[in-house]
């Protein structure tokens, strides 16, 4: 049974569309990416799933139970980190987590949560002096406090430096491998490509396509191998059909008799696939 089931959900803000005819399923233990440009409906979807938005139409089930039937115990099962951190500037990092931990019936040790995101050495510092990236990491630690079964992450790497982003990615993969489910929204194709087991392309509030990133590239890419090699002192490039390439004499001759500089398949990026499927760019 999927841990999240969404069927024909519709939410408007007056005349403005949030989501419309939105349907998808998320399986237990996967990183499911919502990939779309700003304004596509990603954050609205997260707000519905965490029960901030309740005036929608359609059906939503989480853990096999209708979302509207869940009470406060729902928040002991999920963790949420939005694009803009929700932390208190006049408290220290540790005081923030100790305060939020008081809301849960069970939770991680606040220092353990800080250590997971690399903030344990800054535990006694006031958040008012934190950078944007440090506040983002603290907000992620807050989301991890209840040791959630589902983690909702809205643009989780925005504002992080490369080293912190790498640490966060490794943490997400470790959580997935431990059986956690991660629902991740992003407009960053590289994040989706690296982390997600499946991605959903969302445009104008509706899902257009769902698949594994690698499978999408194979299915929608060119069936070609591109070889860059040195011949007679010059760099040459040849393309070969991937079909029967192991018996292609010209390809084998290049491998045997020339200095090969690079071999790669001609696969599209997720952004190129998104543009092809939806006619929109990811910005």
C-alpha angles and dihedrals in degrees: 000000000000115000091221124035121179121182127184095329118180129185127169130182099215103297093344119097119234100171132339132189088355114175132163144126131226121205125218115267099018135114103232115194126206103204119190146115124274110289094025094119102264098127092041088056092052092048090053092048093051092046098247090119112047105159097085131116125231134052129297125178127183120188087357093300127108109258094232090057093060116098130193090303087075090076091059088064101046138054124203133198117176127199091261113053119245103210136125116254096201093058129071120250091258093046089053092055094042089054094048091043089062089069094064132076088218131013147158119270104272092232090052090053091050090050091052090061097037099253101111092107090054095048095116097044122105113253090225087076095049123112120236090261093051091051088050091053091048090051089052090051088052089053091051095052098094091048086239127212089213123034117198111202121184110196089331098183099048110127096011122127116236095263093049091045090053091050091049092049091051089049092052091051091049091051090049091050089051089059100263120140118227124198106195128184121197145145089207108103093194092057091049093046094051100041113026127093087194133009129205118207108220122191129164091359097304135094113247101179139003125194147119111286093233093050091049091054092050094045097045101032132090115269091233139120117212118207124193113194144156118251123173090346094306130104113242132184127207132179124210133185110255090224109099092352092148088066097041105117096199091052092046091048090056091051093048102041109026140058105257113210101179141359122188141152118247098244125158125239120246088252091057090048091048091052092048094049100040106021088232135106124232094247 
